[in-house]
Amino acid sequence: MNERSFTPAAGRFAPVRFYDPVLALTRERLWRSVLAMHVAPRPDDVIVDVGCGTGSLALLLGRVEPRATVIGVDPDPAALDVARRKAAAAAATTAACASPQWRQGMGDAVAATVGAGVADTVVSSLVLHQCPVPMKRAVLAAMYDTLRPGGRLVIADYGRQRTAAMRLAFRIVQLADGKADTQPNADGIVPRLIAGAGFQEVRESETVATVTGSLSIYVARRP
Ligand SMILES: C[S@@+](CC[C@H](N)C(=O)[O-])C[C@H]1O[C@@H](n2cnc3c(N)ncnc32)[C@H](O)[C@@H]1O
């Protein structure tokens, strides 16, 4: 993979329309709710969702706090089309939900896409495990630049796979997304990379066992 290419939401072999139904099998409501709890959006917050895909997290955060500004960024126009359709459907059926803004862009360019220092919180779910290690580093550096000083980073992704059962389950993800990009996550690289990007108070605050491996929630703060 070169620096401008990316693994699409449903992996290397499946079209994006399969992504949401498959993800629903991963205890998605549980880990997304825990993620939203850690984000704890407030009125007037600017929240940037890096690698927003089909928009589920951005839409959830907009429902939790309709007065927040939520910006979803993803390189894949097909995923963003799904996100826009879901946002339109949510607006038609939900009384109070903020419609996120959608922008096309790679994660390592997110500060250029939305503006440096604009975000109170940067969130990201299930993106870093799809990136080569140099891209993981570049995305985290760009997330840092996107946050205002004191701003928070909240990431959900496959983390260290601590048991034989979780390592076995994670092979499903490795089949879809390739071993080279995913194995460093399974080996526990993510907190080190977050700290290496300059973040402080780096914590793996939760782990959630799923049929596709163990998901971790990481939180950190830009000093
Ligand atoms: C597994 S999907 C997760 C989508 C969404 N965040 C969610 O939780 O459902 C991974 C997403 O990351 C995007 N992606 C892959 N590489 C990326 C990169 N280098 N920068 C930003 N987004 C990337 C893909 O286009 C895809 O939509």
The ligand as an SDF file (V2000), in Angstrom:
LIG
                    3D

 27 29  0  0  0  0  0  0  0  0999 V2000
  -13.1910   -0.1360    9.4360 C   0  0  0  0  0  0  0  0  0  0  0  0
  -13.6650    1.4130    8.8170 S   0  0  0  0  0  0  0  0  0  0  0  0
  -14.2260    2.2940   10.2760 C   0  0  0  0  0  0  0  0  0  0  0  0
  -15.2310    3.3470    9.9380 C   0  0  0  0  0  0  0  0  0  0  0  0
  -15.8260    4.0820   11.1250 C   0  0  0  0  0  0  0  0  0  0  0  0
  -14.8350    4.8600   11.8310 N   0  0  0  0  0  0  0  0  0  0  0  0
  -16.5460    3.1560   12.0640 C   0  0  0  0  0  0  0  0  0  0  0  0
  -16.2370    3.1340   13.2560 O   0  0  0  0  0  0  0  0  0  0  0  0
  -17.4540    2.4490   11.6080 O   0  0  0  0  0  0  0  0  0  0  0  0
  -12.1170    2.2210    8.5300 C   0  0  0  0  0  0  0  0  0  0  0  0
  -12.2660    3.5310    7.8050 C   0  0  0  0  0  0  0  0  0  0  0  0
  -11.0020    4.1610    7.8200 O   0  0  0  0  0  0  0  0  0  0  0  0
  -10.7930    4.7630    6.5780 C   0  0  0  0  0  0  0  0  0  0  0  0
   -9.3450    4.8570    6.4100 N   0  0  0  0  0  0  0  0  0  0  0  0
   -8.4720    3.8980    6.0590 C   0  0  0  0  0  0  0  0  0  0  0  0
   -7.2220    4.3970    6.0260 N   0  0  0  0  0  0  0  0  0  0  0  0
   -7.3180    5.7000    6.3930 C   0  0  0  0  0  0  0  0  0  0  0  0
   -6.3900    6.7610    6.5490 C   0  0  0  0  0  0  0  0  0  0  0  0
   -5.0880    6.5960    6.3220 N   0  0  0  0  0  0  0  0  0  0  0  0
   -6.8530    7.9740    6.9250 N   0  0  0  0  0  0  0  0  0  0  0  0
   -8.1740    8.1580    7.1760 C   0  0  0  0  0  0  0  0  0  0  0  0
   -9.0970    7.1980    7.0250 N   0  0  0  0  0  0  0  0  0  0  0  0
   -8.6690    5.9910    6.6430 C   0  0  0  0  0  0  0  0  0  0  0  0
  -11.4740    3.8840    5.5500 C   0  0  0  0  0  0  0  0  0  0  0  0
  -11.8510    4.5950    4.4060 O   0  0  0  0  0  0  0  0  0  0  0  0
  -12.6820    3.3900    6.3360 C   0  0  0  0  0  0  0  0  0  0  0  0
  -13.8260    4.1730    6.1050 O   0  0  0  0  0  0  0  0  0  0  0  0
  1  2  1  0
  2  3  1  0
  2 10  1  0
  3  4  1  0
  4  5  1  0
  5  6  1  0
  5  7  1  0
  7  8  2  0
  7  9  1  0
 10 11  1  0
 11 12  1  0
 11 26  1  0
 12 13  1  0
 13 14  1  0
 13 24  1  0
 14 15  1  0
 14 23  1  0
 15 16  2  0
 16 17  1  0
 17 18  1  0
 17 23  2  0
 18 19  1  0
 18 20  2  0
 20 21  1  0
 21 22  2  0
 22 23  1  0
 24 25  1  0
 24 26  1  0
 26 27  1  0
M  CHG  2   2   1   9  -1
M  END
$$$$
